[in-house]
Amino acid sequence: MTLTFNPDKYKELLTAYLPKLIKTEAENEQALAIVEDLMHRKRTPEENEIYQLLITLIEKFEQEHYQLNQQNKPESMLLFLLEESDKNREDLVAVFGTEDIVNNIFNGQEKINAEQARKLGEFFHVESSLFME
């Protein structure tokens, strides 16, 4: 028996989930929760369409907001990692040595050097190259 796509059932799901372009972290989290729910069950053809649609929307949001690419500035990466790790600028004093250096880096008055990048890599458990231009 082949399952057929039911447009009326799909409309109901669209109305229930109201999928749209994801623009905020909260909207992304909401979409991820729906996908997580759908992921762990046998989906109807209509649910599978919603599932695929939400995955596409999530991927688009995450590529625009989280994609690690060469165009990102080290300072942007540093801000991103601070936010994601629930750390703050004060925590970076242990890495850079002084609050003045931390402020200078965020103000663009000072670049992250190779040794600082190495320490940041260890601090955040990531590749040190993320902090080099």
C-alpha positions in Angstrom: 0.0 0.0 0.0 1.4 3.4 -1.0 0.7 6.3 1.3 -0.7 9.3 -0.6 -0.2 12.9 0.2 -3.3 14.6 1.7 -3.3 18.3 1.0 -6.0 19.0 3.6 -3.9 17.2 6.3 -0.8 19.2 5.2 -2.8 22.5 5.5 -3.7 21.5 9.1 0.0 20.9 9.9 1.0 24.2 8.3 -1.6 26.0 10.4 -0.5 24.2 13.5 3.3 24.8 13.0 3.2 28.1 11.0 6.6 27.6 9.4 8.3 30.8 8.2 11.8 32.2 7.7 13.7 31.9 10.9 15.2 35.2 12.1 15.9 34.8 15.7 17.6 32.2 18.0 14.2 31.7 19.8 12.5 30.9 16.5 15.4 28.5 15.6 15.0 26.7 19.0 11.3 26.4 18.4 11.8 24.9 14.9 14.5 22.5 16.3 12.1 21.3 19.0 9.4 20.5 16.3 12.0 18.7 14.1 13.2 16.8 17.1 9.7 15.6 17.9 9.1 14.6 14.2 12.5 12.9 13.9 11.7 10.3 16.5 8.5 8.9 15.0 7.2 7.3 11.9 6.0 10.3 9.9 3.1 10.6 7.5 3.8 12.0 4.1 2.4 15.4 5.3 4.6 15.3 8.4 7.6 14.5 6.3 7.0 17.6 4.2 6.8 19.8 7.2 9.9 18.0 8.6 11.9 18.7 5.4 10.7 22.3 5.2 11.7 23.0 8.8 15.1 21.4 8.3 15.6 23.7 5.2 14.6 26.8 7.2 16.9 25.8 10.1 19.9 25.1 7.8 19.4 28.5 6.2 19.3 30.3 9.5 22.3 28.5 10.9 24.4 29.0 7.7 23.7 32.7 7.9 24.4 33.0 11.6 26.8 30.3 12.6 28.7 29.3 9.5 32.4 29.4 10.2 34.0 30.8 7.2 37.1 32.8 6.2 35.2 36.1 6.1 34.5 36.1 9.8 36.7 38.4 11.8 38.5 36.9 14.8 36.7 39.4 17.1 33.3 38.1 15.7 34.4 34.6 16.4 35.4 35.5 19.9 32.1 37.2 20.6 30.2 34.2 19.2 32.2 31.7 21.3 31.7 33.8 24.4 28.0 33.9 23.9 27.7 30.2 23.1 29.8 29.2 26.1 28.1 31.5 28.6 31.5 33.1 29.3 32.1 36.9 29.4 34.9 39.3 28.7 36.2 39.1 32.3 36.9 35.4 31.7 39.3 36.4 28.9 41.6 38.3 31.2 43.0 34.9 32.2 43.8 34.3 28.5 45.1 37.8 27.6 46.7 38.8 30.9 45.0 42.2 31.3 41.6 43.8 30.9 43.2 46.5 28.7 44.3 43.9 26.2 40.8 42.4 26.1 39.3 45.8 25.5 41.8 46.7 22.9 41.1 43.5 21.0 37.3 44.1 21.0 37.8 47.8 20.1 40.0 46.8 17.1 43.0 48.6 18.5 45.0 45.4 18.8 45.1 42.1 16.8 45.1 38.6 18.3 48.7 37.3 18.0 49.6 33.6 17.5 50.2 32.9 21.2 46.9 34.5 22.2 45.2 32.5 19.5 46.7 29.3 20.8 45.5 30.1 24.3 42.0 31.0 23.0 41.9 27.7 21.2 42.7 25.9 24.4 40.2 28.0 26.4 37.3 27.4 24.0 38.5 23.9 22.9 38.6 24.9 19.2 41.2 25.4 16.5 43.4 28.4 17.2 43.3 29.3 13.5 39.7 30.7 14.1 41.3 33.7 15.8 43.9 34.5 13.1 43.3 36.8 10.2 
